[in-house]
């Protein structure tokens, strides 16, 4: 009989601790709520303009966020049509430390980012690597259904030049 009560109590403690960790993880991403979901870029896919979108979803009991992104570019007189796909994992390496992210794309690039989170802005800045530009990816909230996305690069890590920028609308 004691074993039955012990097992019941043990299972209750496991359930309680799992619920507590899940609630803590959800709080960890509280400032990201406005960015979670599916987004579609405003480009129309005409020559010179790509069409694309991205999503941010929590995964692994809200321990990480996953961003998936794509951009499809139509053929032009000088280039064939192509599609860019990437995935990024956002995670907390250690409590009290800045968030980190790692990016991979279908062109073979890998970028390690440090993440800064503000009330209406989330900024990914790549680590400085010798002989490589520094990249910065910024999501800025415009209104409840619109964000501005800006991808920039810098030779010195201080003076950034926009590479691509545009607005996206929330679809889910």
Secondary structure, DSSP 8 states (H G I E B T S, - for coil): -HHHHHHHHHHHHHHHHHHHHHHHHHHHTGGGTTT-EEEEES----TT-EEEEEEEEEETTTTEEEEEEEEEE---SSS--EEEEEEEEEE-SSTTS-EEEEEEETTS-EEEEEEEE-SSEEEEEE---TTS-EEEEEEEEEETTEEEEEEEEESSSSS-EEEEEEEEEE--
